[in-house]
Amino acid sequence: MNDVHPDGRPSRHPGRWFAVSSLVVVGVALFQWNLLRGPINSLVSARLERGFRIAGDLEISPWSMQPSLSAMDVQLDNAAWGKAPRMLSVKRVRASVDLTRLLRGELVLPVLEIDTPRISLEEDAKGRGNWLFGGTDKAAAGPHLRIATLTIVGGELEAVLPSRQADLRASFSTDAATGHLRFASTGRWRGQAMQFDGQAGSLLDLDPPERPYPVSIKGNVGATRLALSGQVSNLLAMAGMDVRFSLSGRSLAELYPLTGVPLPATPPYQLSASLVRKSEEWVFSGIDGRIGRSDVGGTLTVDRSRPLQQIRGALRSRRIDISDLSGFLGARKVSGEAVAPRPGKVLPSRPLGLDKIAAADVDLDFSAADISNSGLPLEAASGRLRIEDRLVTLAPLKLGLARGRVEGRLELETRGQLPVARLDLLATRLHLHDLMPVEDAKKLTSGTLGGRAKLVMRGNSVAGLLGSADGDLALAMSGGSTSRLLVRLANLDVANALVTWLAGGQKEDIRCVVVDFQAREGVLQARSLLADTVKMRLVGEGHISLKDETLALRLHAAGKGGSLLALRGPLRLEGSFANPSVTPEPLPLGE
């Protein structure tokens, strides 16, 4: 049969073309799509340099401008050094392709469904992750694609990351209505038990990577509890964050292994703040919370763009309970539990934990409007804390004390084998009235004191530092008054003391007071102990051992007036700091 007319025009045989089309349709319908698994497996394996296979059936529905593909039992092998046999396995993957967009050079998947994915993440001894492919430190690259609808059902992830001391399990899936990701995880992080759950935006919102991605997380690591909500840009790199969080736990020191930020041991705390991260700079603003019975607020910035992180900021407090700061002095464990002094001792002997000082350089301003439970009439405090190359400087340091001021500086050099501290304080116009521990004595006391303390100390604890002190301490007062009862009792002038007590006490004018100690290897040797009043002169000698925490002082007075009965004799201040005693020195027989 000839398909061409005599005049050269092609003949029309619609039946023939129908037959050909029918054969194509039948061929496609009967085609064994599983025959494509081998070429696909080889292509993907070569690209990833990792074994890839579609172990189950491969099905394709081509009769649409959005043909769909379904693959069962998809597997991706683990790195050769990995412990798990596979890094990824999926029970079923179904995807459709928009052919119209594909003809324009765009790869668009209107639907992507992932059923029961299992992911195993591991690190080798060098910290290299099994999610890095092709022998390089870059994640496998692929053609850019867009997904319209993503559904994940029954996802599970296992991660063993020695560099982070992490061993965790997580489950994840997408919400059928919103496409938002929901997840829950348990395991260990930085060696501590952890549990978190939360939700995030659709994974489709991660394209482009810099788009803000909504997250909401709550859970705990050890005794530290965290709740966070906000937006994260570039989720994998965590390069941008704008979130609000709340944090609570037993002690701020427990945050160090989690954050790398050196913080002291504290009592239980509750904090909230806003966090904005731009590149390697973390800015904590609107800090508000409580540490023990103290409140705290302010801002902090952590800059990790340099080899040694930089911490700077300003913290303020309306009220500080001094016991909440005992962790700075080594009087608390990392867990925040208070450490009792050694039996019979008062000074903290626990090491100060100065190894953390090398973790950061610090420049921090602080202020407290009120201070309580210090045992002294402290009223306020402010200063600037700087740490640079393991040198800690607290200067200027300003304290309100007894309506006067104490100003100076404290340095702690930690670069040597044994820390060296230098203290230089000047006290002015301290009101004697406020320093009196007994209310009745306050009523009969007036005058102001001034003094100076200049010490050099060596040690890795408060007890060790004070027990090695060298330097000078001095206190002086000119003019004022005190209770006559106190002066009488100092001389054991029993008759006059009794009369004064019965009379309710009277003022005794003070001409001067001089207290001068020389410190040598932790022993304060009295160079001058003198109190001169109108009617009595009190003189003392002896020493105070900061090393042994003992007292050995002898006071004696010479009266300038008569007494009905004066059992005159020196007074001894002896014993330990924990258990001091005041006793009269026995007089020689016959006196």
C-alpha positions in Angstrom: 0.0 0.0 0.0 1.3 3.4 -0.9 0.9 6.2 1.7 1.4 8.9 -1.0 -1.2 10.2 -3.5 -0.3 10.4 -7.1 -0.2 14.2 -6.9 2.4 13.9 -4.0 0.1 14.7 -1.1 0.4 12.3 1.9 -2.6 10.1 2.4 -4.5 10.2 5.7 -4.8 7.0 7.7 -6.1 8.0 11.1 -6.4 4.3 12.0 -2.7 3.8 11.7 -1.8 6.7 14.0 -4.4 5.5 16.5 -2.8 2.2 16.4 0.6 3.6 17.0 -0.7 5.7 19.9 -2.5 2.8 21.4 0.7 0.8 21.2 2.6 3.5 23.1 -0.1 3.8 25.8 -0.2 0.0 26.2 3.6 -0.1 26.3 3.8 2.6 29.0 1.0 0.9 30.9 2.7 -2.5 30.8 6.2 -1.2 31.2 8.1 -2.6 34.2 9.1 0.5 36.0 11.3 -1.5 38.4 13.7 -1.9 35.5 14.6 1.8 36.1 15.7 1.1 39.7 19.2 -0.1 38.7 20.1 3.0 36.6 18.6 5.3 39.3 20.5 3.5 42.1 23.8 3.7 40.2 23.3 7.4 39.3 22.5 8.5 42.9 25.2 6.2 44.4 27.9 7.7 42.1 26.8 11.2 42.9 26.8 10.7 46.7 29.8 8.3 46.7 27.5 6.3 49.1 25.4 3.2 48.4 21.8 4.2 47.5 19.0 1.8 46.5 15.3 1.6 45.9 14.8 -1.9 47.4 11.0 -2.0 46.9 8.7 -1.3 44.0 9.1 1.7 41.8 5.8 3.0 40.3 5.2 5.9 38.0 1.8 7.3 37.0 2.5 9.3 33.8 -1.0 10.2 32.7 -1.0 13.8 33.8 0.8 17.1 33.4 1.9 16.3 37.0 3.0 12.7 36.8 3.7 11.0 40.1 6.5 8.6 41.3 6.3 6.3 44.2 9.3 4.3 45.6 9.1 1.7 48.4 11.9 0.9 50.8 14.4 3.6 49.9 17.9 3.2 51.6 21.0 5.3 51.9 24.1 3.6 53.3 26.1 5.0 56.2 29.6 6.2 55.9 32.2 3.4 55.8 33.3 4.2 59.4 29.7 4.4 60.8 28.2 1.9 63.2 24.7 1.9 61.8 24.3 0.1 58.5 22.3 2.8 56.9 22.1 6.6 57.4 18.6 6.9 55.9 15.8 4.6 55.2 12.2 5.5 54.1 9.3 3.1 53.9 7.7 5.0 51.0 8.4 8.2 49.1 5.8 9.7 46.7 6.3 12.8 44.6 4.7 14.5 41.7 6.5 16.7 39.1 5.0 19.8 37.4 5.9 19.2 33.7 4.8 22.6 32.6 7.3 24.2 35.0 9.9 21.6 34.1 9.7 22.7 30.4 10.6 26.2 31.7 13.7 24.9 33.5 12.1 24.8 37.0 12.0 21.7 39.1 8.7 21.9 41.1 7.2 19.1 43.2 3.5 19.8 43.9 3.5 17.0 46.4 6.2 15.2 48.4 5.2 12.6 50.9 7.7 10.8 53.1 6.4 7.8 55.1 8.4 6.5 58.1 11.8 8.0 57.5 14.6 6.7 59.8 17.7 8.9 60.1 21.0 8.0 61.8 23.6 10.8 62.4 27.1 9.9 63.7 30.5 11.5 64.0 33.9 9.8 63.6 36.8 10.2 66.0 37.8 13.5 64.2 34.3 15.0 64.6 33.4 14.6 60.9 29.7 13.8 60.4 28.2 11.1 58.3 26.0 13.7 56.7 29.0 15.0 54.7 29.4 13.3 51.4 32.0 12.7 48.7 35.1 12.9 51.0 34.7 16.6 51.5 33.5 18.8 54.3 30.5 19.9 52.3 27.0 18.5 52.4 26.0 16.8 49.1 24.7 19.4 46.6 21.8 18.8 44.3 19.6 20.7 41.9 17.5 23.5 43.4 13.9 22.4 43.7 10.7 23.8 45.0 8.1 21.8 46.9 4.5 22.9 47.2 3.2 20.4 49.8 5.4 18.4 52.1 4.0 15.6 54.4 6.2 13.6 56.8 4.6 10.7 58.8 6.3 8.8 61.6 9.8 10.2 61.3 12.6 9.0 63.7 16.1 10.3 64.2 19.0 8.9 66.1 22.1 11.1 66.7 25.4 10.1 68.4 27.7 13.1 68.4 30.8 12.7 70.7 32.0 16.3 70.0 28.8 17.5 71.8 28.6 14.6 74.2 25.2 13.9 72.6 23.3 10.7 72.3 19.6 11.4 71.5 16.5 10.1 69.9 13.8 12.2 68.2 10.5 11.7 66.6 9.0 14.1 64.1 6.1 14.5 61.7 4.2 17.3 60.0 0.8 18.5 60.9 -1.8 17.4 58.3 -3.7 20.7 58.5 -0.9 23.3 58.6 2.3 21.4 57.5 4.1 22.6 60.6 6.8 20.4 62.0 6.2 18.7 65.4 9.0 17.0 67.2 10.0 15.4 70.5 13.4 14.3 71.7 15.1 12.5 74.6 18.6 11.4 75.4 21.8 13.1 76.6 23.4 16.4 75.7 26.7 17.5 77.0 26.6 14.4 79.2 23.3 15.4 80.8 19.9 13.9 80.5 17.7 15.9 78.1 14.1 16.0 76.9 12.6 18.6 74.5 9.5 18.9 72.5 8.2 21.6 70.3 7.0 22.7 66.9 8.3 24.8 64.0 7.1 26.2 60.7 6.7 24.1 57.7 10.0 22.8 56.3 9.1 24.5 53.1 9.6 27.8 54.9 13.3 27.0 55.0 13.6 28.0 51.3 15.3 30.4 51.0 17.6 29.5 54.0 17.8 33.1 55.2 14.0 33.4 55.6 12.9 33.7 59.3 11.7 30.3 60.5 9.3 30.1 63.4 10.2 27.8 66.3 8.8 27.0 69.7 10.7 24.7 72.1 10.4 23.7 75.7 12.2 21.1 77.8 15.2 20.5 80.0 18.9 19.5 80.0 19.7 18.0 83.4 18.2 20.4 86.0 18.1 23.3 83.6 14.7 24.1 82.1 14.3 26.1 78.9 11.3 27.5 77.0 12.0 29.4 73.8 9.9 30.9 71.0 10.7 33.2 68.1 12.3 33.0 64.7 15.5 31.5 63.4 17.2 32.3 60.1 19.4 29.7 58.4 18.3 26.9 60.8 21.2 24.6 60.0 23.9 27.2 60.8 21.8 29.0 63.5 23.3 32.2 62.0 20.3 34.4 62.8 18.0 34.3 65.8 15.4 36.6 67.3 13.7 34.8 70.2 12.4 35.3 73.7 13.3 32.6 76.2 12.9 31.7 79.9 15.5 29.7 81.8 15.5 28.2 85.3 17.7 25.8 87.2 19.7 24.9 90.3 22.8 27.0 89.5 24.1 29.3 86.8 27.4 27.3 86.8 25.6 24.4 85.3 25.1 26.4 82.1 28.9 26.4 81.4 29.0 23.0 79.7 25.9 23.8 77.7 26.8 27.4 76.6 30.6 27.8 77.1 29.9 31.0 79.1 31.7 31.0 82.4 29.2 31.7 85.3 29.5 31.3 89.1 27.8 28.8 91.2 24.5 30.3 92.5 21.3 29.3 94.3 18.3 28.4 92.2 17.5 31.0 89.5 14.8 32.0 87.1 15.6 34.3 84.2 14.0 35.5 81.0 15.4 37.6 78.2 15.3 38.4 74.5 18.1 36.9 72.3 19.1 38.3 69.0 22.0 36.5 67.1 23.7 38.1 64.2 26.5 36.0 62.8 28.8 35.3 65.8 27.3 38.0 68.1 24.7 37.0 70.7 22.8 39.9 72.3 20.8 39.2 75.4 18.5 42.2 76.2 15.7 42.8 78.7 17.2 40.3 81.2 14.8 40.0 84.1 14.9 37.4 86.8 15.9 36.2 90.3 18.9 34.4 91.6 18.1 33.1 95.0 16.6 36.1 96.9 18.3 38.6 94.6 16.9 40.2 91.5 18.9 40.9 88.3 18.3 42.8 85.1 20.3 44.3 82.2 22.0 43.3 79.0 24.8 41.0 77.9 26.6 40.5 74.6 28.6 37.5 73.8 30.9 37.9 70.7 32.4 34.6 69.4 34.0 36.0 66.3 37.4 36.0 67.9 39.4 33.0 69.1 38.5 33.9 72.7 34.9 34.9 73.2 34.2 38.4 74.5 31.5 39.1 77.1 30.4 42.6 77.8 27.3 44.2 79.3 25.7 45.9 82.2 23.8 44.3 85.0 21.7 45.9 87.8 19.9 44.8 90.9 17.4 46.4 93.1 18.3 44.1 96.0 21.1 41.6 96.5 21.3 39.0 99.3 25.0 38.7 99.9 24.7 35.0 100.4 23.6 34.6 96.8 27.1 35.7 95.8 28.9 33.1 97.9 29.7 31.1 94.7 32.2 33.8 93.7 34.1 32.9 96.9 34.0 29.2 96.4 31.3 28.6 99.0 29.0 26.8 96.6 29.2 23.7 94.5 28.5 23.8 90.8 25.1 22.4 91.6 24.5 25.6 93.7 24.5 23.7 97.0 26.1 25.8 99.8 29.4 24.3 101.1 29.8 24.3 104.8 33.1 25.6 106.2 35.6 23.1 107.5 34.9 22.1 111.1 35.8 24.9 113.4 36.6 27.3 110.5 34.8 30.3 109.0 36.6 31.2 105.8 35.7 29.3 102.6 38.4 26.8 101.6 36.8 25.4 98.5 38.9 26.2 95.3 37.6 29.3 93.4 37.2 27.4 90.1 39.5 29.8 88.3 39.9 27.5 85.3 36.8 29.0 83.7 38.4 32.5 83.7 40.4 31.4 80.6 37.1 30.8 78.7 36.4 34.4 78.0 37.4 38.1 78.2 34.9 40.1 80.1 33.9 43.8 80.5 30.9 44.1 82.7 29.4 47.1 84.7 27.2 46.2 87.7 25.3 48.0 90.3 23.1 47.1 93.3 20.8 49.5 95.1 20.5 47.5 98.3 22.5 44.8 100.0 21.2 42.5 102.7 22.4 39.7 105.0 26.0 40.8 104.8 26.6 41.2 108.6 27.6 44.8 107.9 25.5 47.9 107.2 26.2 47.7 103.4 23.9 50.0 101.5 24.8 49.8 97.8 27.6 48.6 95.4 28.8 49.3 91.9 31.8 48.6 89.9 33.4 47.4 86.7 34.5 43.8 86.3 37.1 43.1 83.6 38.9 39.9 82.7 41.6 40.0 80.1 44.2 37.3 79.5 43.3 35.7 82.9 43.8 38.9 84.8 40.6 39.8 86.8 40.2 43.4 87.7 37.4 44.9 89.8 37.9 48.6 89.5 36.5 51.0 90.3 34.8 49.3 93.1 32.4 51.4 95.2 30.5 50.3 98.3 28.1 52.2 100.5 28.9 51.2 104.1 27.6 52.8 107.3 26.5 55.9 105.5 30.1 56.3 104.3 32.0 55.0 101.3 34.6 52.3 100.6 36.3 52.7 97.2 39.3 50.9 95.6 40.3 48.0 93.4 40.8 44.3 93.5 43.1 42.4 91.1 43.4 38.6 90.7 46.2 37.4 88.6 45.6 33.8 87.5 48.2 33.2 84.9 50.8 31.7 87.3 50.7 28.4 89.1 49.2 30.1 92.2 46.7 33.0 91.9 47.9 36.4 93.2 45.4 38.9 94.6 46.0 42.6 95.2 43.5 44.5 97.3 43.6 48.3 97.8 40.6 49.9 99.6 40.0 53.3 101.2 37.1 53.8 103.6 35.8 57.3 104.4 33.2 58.7 106.9 31.9 55.4 108.2 29.4 56.2 110.9 30.3 54.4 114.2 26.6 54.5 115.1 25.7 52.3 112.2 28.5 49.8 112.9 27.3 49.0 116.4 25.6 45.6 116.6 23.5 46.4 119.6 20.6 48.9 119.3 21.1 50.3 122.8 24.8 51.1 121.9 23.7 52.8 118.7 21.8 55.4 120.7 24.9 56.4 122.6 27.4 56.3 119.8 28.5 58.9 117.2 31.5 59.8 115.1 33.0 58.7 111.8 35.8 56.4 110.9 38.2 56.2 108.1 40.7 53.5 107.1 42.9 51.8 104.5 43.5 48.2 103.5 46.3 47.3 101.2 47.1 43.6 100.8 48.9 41.2 98.5 47.7 37.6 98.8 48.4 34.2 97.1 46.1 31.2 97.0 43.3 29.4 95.2 40.6 29.9 97.9 39.4 32.7 100.1 41.1 30.9 103.1 44.3 30.4 101.2 44.4 34.0 100.0 43.8 35.6 103.4 46.1 33.1 105.0 49.0 34.4 103.0 48.2 38.1 103.2 51.0 40.7 103.3 50.4 44.4 103.7 48.8 46.9 106.0 45.4 47.6 107.6 44.6 50.8 109.4 41.5 52.5 111.0 41.3 55.9 112.6 38.7 58.1 114.3 39.0 61.6 115.7 36.1 62.9 117.8 32.8 61.3 118.6 31.3 59.5 121.5 30.4 56.0 122.6 28.6 54.3 125.4 30.3 54.6 128.8 29.1 51.1 129.5 31.2 49.7 126.7 34.3 51.4 128.0 33.6 50.3 131.6 33.1 46.7 130.5 36.3 46.8 128.6 38.0 47.5 131.9 35.7 45.3 134.0 35.0 48.3 136.2 32.1 46.4 137.8 30.8 49.2 140.0 30.7 51.9 137.3 29.4 49.4 134.8 26.5 48.5 137.1 25.7 52.2 137.8 25.8 53.0 134.1 23.6 50.0 133.2 21.0 51.0 135.9 21.1 54.6 134.7 20.4 53.5 131.1 23.8 54.4 129.8 25.6 57.7 129.1 27.8 59.0 126.3 31.5 58.9 126.7 33.3 61.4 124.5 36.0 59.9 122.2 39.2 61.9 121.5 40.7 59.4 119.1 40.8 55.8 117.9 43.8 54.2 116.1 43.9 50.6 114.9 47.0 49.7 112.9 47.9 46.1 111.8 50.8 44.9 109.7 50.1 41.7 107.7 52.8 39.1 107.2 52.0 35.7 105.8 48.5 35.8 107.0 49.1 37.1 110.5 47.9 40.6 111.4 50.3 42.0 114.0 49.1 44.9 116.0 51.3 47.9 115.7 48.9 50.2 117.4 45.6 49.6 119.2 44.4 52.8 121.0 41.2 54.3 122.1 41.3 57.5 124.1 38.2 59.0 125.8 37.8 61.8 128.3 37.8 59.4 131.2 39.7 56.4 130.0 42.5 55.2 127.8 42.3 51.8 126.2 45.5 50.2 124.8 45.9 46.8 123.1 48.5 44.4 121.6 48.6 41.0 120.0 47.8 39.5 116.7 45.0 38.0 114.5 45.9 35.0 112.4 44.0 34.7 109.2 46.0 31.6 108.4 44.8 29.7 111.5 41.6 31.7 112.0 42.6 32.6 115.6 42.6 35.6 117.9 45.3 36.5 120.5 44.6 40.1 121.6 45.2 41.7 125.0 43.4 44.9 126.0 43.9 47.0 129.1 42.6 50.3 130.2 43.7 53.1 132.5 40.9 55.0 134.2 41.0 58.8 134.5 38.4 58.9 137.2 37.5 57.0 140.4 35.3 54.0 140.9 33.5 52.5 143.8 35.0 49.1 142.9 37.4 48.6 140.0 38.5 45.1 139.3 41.1 46.5 137.0 43.0 44.1 134.8 43.7 43.2 131.1 41.0 41.7 128.9 41.9 38.8 126.6 40.3 38.2 123.2 41.2 34.6 122.3 40.0 31.5 120.5 39.0 30.9 116.9 36.9 33.0 114.5 34.2 30.3 114.9 34.3 30.3 118.7 35.9 33.5 120.1 36.1 34.2 123.8 36.5 37.3 125.9 38.0 36.7 129.4 39.7 38.8 132.1 43.3 38.1 132.6 43.9 36.9 136.2 45.5 39.5 138.4 48.5 38.6 140.5 47.7 37.6 144.0 47.5 40.6 146.4 46.5 43.2 143.8 
